[in-house]
Amino acid sequence: MDTEAIKDKIVQGGLKFTHQRMVIYEAVSKTHNHPTAEWVYEQVHEQNPSISLGTVYKTLDTFVNANIIQKFVDNNGVMRFDGIMEAHSHLYDNETNEIRDYRNQELEKLIKEFFDKNKIRDFEVEDISVVIKGHNK
């Protein structure tokens, strides 16, 4: 993702575009391994020594609140971040704790149609995230 696209994403989230936000968003969006804040910090700190771990945490939370990225907790209680906002599922390797994106339009359509037909009383479904657990072969 180039600088202009990152700037557009941040500004569309209602945030001021800064160099720190740019490099932090770039670190999250360039990987598909659903990084931790610590991983993001390791990626950006060498080239940007003024960015602290606290800044990374605050910026990631700001991005989540602006609906620019998603966050979730893995099976070990570790906070992970995902730059993909479109509907998709995740493959979780129980042995390595690796998390990969999994996209299947047929599955997503099936789930959406199921909940369109089978409403949950007193609850409005906004988003559905499926986690498929197993291990790599």
C-alpha positions in Angstrom: 0.0 0.0 0.0 1.5 3.3 -1.0 1.7 6.5 1.2 -1.4 8.1 -0.5 -3.6 5.1 0.1 -2.5 4.9 3.7 -3.2 8.7 4.1 -6.6 8.3 2.6 -7.4 5.4 4.9 -6.4 7.3 8.0 -8.2 10.5 7.0 -11.3 8.6 6.0 -11.3 7.3 9.6 -11.6 10.9 10.8 -8.0 11.1 12.0 -5.2 13.5 11.4 -2.5 12.0 9.1 0.9 11.8 10.9 4.1 10.0 10.1 3.7 7.8 13.2 0.2 6.8 12.2 1.4 6.1 8.6 4.3 3.7 9.6 2.2 2.0 12.2 -0.7 1.4 9.8 1.7 0.3 7.1 3.2 -2.3 9.5 -0.2 -3.7 10.3 -1.5 -3.7 6.7 1.6 -5.2 5.0 1.4 -8.4 7.1 -1.2 -11.1 7.1 -0.2 -12.7 10.4 -2.4 -10.6 12.6 0.4 -8.9 14.5 0.6 -8.0 18.2 1.4 -4.5 19.3 4.9 -5.7 20.2 5.5 -7.0 16.7 4.3 -3.7 15.2 6.7 -1.9 17.5 9.6 -4.1 16.5 8.8 -3.4 12.8 8.7 0.4 13.2 11.1 1.2 16.0 14.4 0.7 14.2 13.6 3.2 11.5 11.6 5.4 13.9 13.3 5.4 17.3 11.0 8.1 18.6 8.0 5.8 18.5 7.5 4.1 21.8 5.6 0.9 22.6 3.0 3.0 24.3 2.5 5.1 21.2 2.0 1.9 19.2 -0.7 0.7 21.6 -2.4 4.1 21.6 -2.3 4.4 17.9 -3.6 0.9 17.3 -6.5 1.5 19.7 -7.2 4.8 17.9 -7.3 2.9 14.6 -9.7 0.3 16.1 -12.0 3.1 17.4 -11.9 4.8 14.0 -12.8 1.4 12.3 -9.6 1.4 10.3 -8.4 -2.0 11.8 -9.9 -4.7 13.9 -8.6 -6.2 17.1 -9.3 -9.6 18.7 -7.9 -11.8 21.4 -6.3 -15.1 20.4 -6.5 -18.4 22.3 -3.6 -17.4 24.5 -5.2 -14.1 25.5 -2.9 -12.1 23.3 -4.3 -9.0 21.6 -4.0 -9.2 17.8 -4.7 -6.7 15.0 -6.1 -7.1 11.5 -5.9 -4.5 8.8 -8.6 -6.3 6.7 -12.0 -4.8 7.4 -14.0 -6.8 4.8 -15.8 -10.0 5.9 -13.4 -12.9 6.1 -12.6 -15.8 8.3 -9.5 -16.9 10.1 -7.5 -20.2 10.2 -6.0 -20.7 13.7 -3.2 -23.2 14.0 -3.5 -24.8 17.5 0.1 -25.9 17.5 1.9 -22.7 16.3 -0.7 -20.1 17.2 -0.4 -18.8 13.7 -3.5 -17.0 12.4 -4.1 -16.7 8.7 -6.9 -15.0 6.7 -9.3 -17.3 4.9 -11.7 -16.0 2.3 -14.5 -18.0 0.8 -17.4 -16.2 -0.8 -19.6 -19.3 -0.7 -19.1 -19.7 3.1 -19.6 -15.9 3.7 -22.8 -15.9 1.6 -24.1 -19.1 3.4 -23.6 -17.5 6.8 -25.1 -14.2 5.9 -28.2 -15.9 4.4 -28.5 -18.1 7.5 -28.6 -15.1 9.8 -30.9 -13.2 7.4 -33.4 -16.1 7.7 -32.7 -16.9 11.4 -32.9 -13.7 13.3 -31.6 -13.7 16.9 -34.2 -12.2 19.2 -33.3 -8.9 20.7 -30.0 -8.8 18.9 -28.8 -7.2 15.7 -25.9 -8.9 13.9 -23.4 -6.3 12.7 -20.5 -8.6 11.7 -19.7 -12.3 11.7 -16.2 -13.6 12.1 -15.5 -17.3 11.8 -12.4 -18.9 13.4 -11.5 -22.3 12.0 -9.2 -24.2 14.3 -6.8 -27.0 13.3 -3.2 -27.4 12.4 -1.0 -27.0 9.3 -0.1 -30.1 7.4 
